[in-house]
């Protein structure tokens, strides 16, 4: 019998999260997609800080890579023509936070990751409140 393996077959929780995220993304509008990216980058940064405290360098590197990719995605999604100053400000913020975490990834201090996560949590709350208005 042939067994088909996936990269997530050994971790049912990771498989569930992947399927959950894919399902949510497929049904999401652009505003919700940005919310999902904010949630995921905050989670990745928190996990990177946690991994540093436990000296899990592999997990730290994985989460830094994920957060960096999300910052690139957030920046790529900005509409500078329609978004004007807000888009330019967010682009500058995303680049600065991305550089902060890349620089922090060279050390073993969890604080820069938590600081970046806190900043993004504030932005995410503001983004969500725009939808509620």
Secondary structure, DSSP 4 states (H G I P E B T S, - for coil): ------TTTT-HHHHHHHHHHHHHHHH--HHHHHHHHHHHHHHHHHHHHHHHHTT-HHHHHHHHHHHHHHHHHHHHT--HHHHHHHHHHHHHHHHHHHHHHHHHTTS--SHHHHHHHHHHHHHHHHHHHHHH-
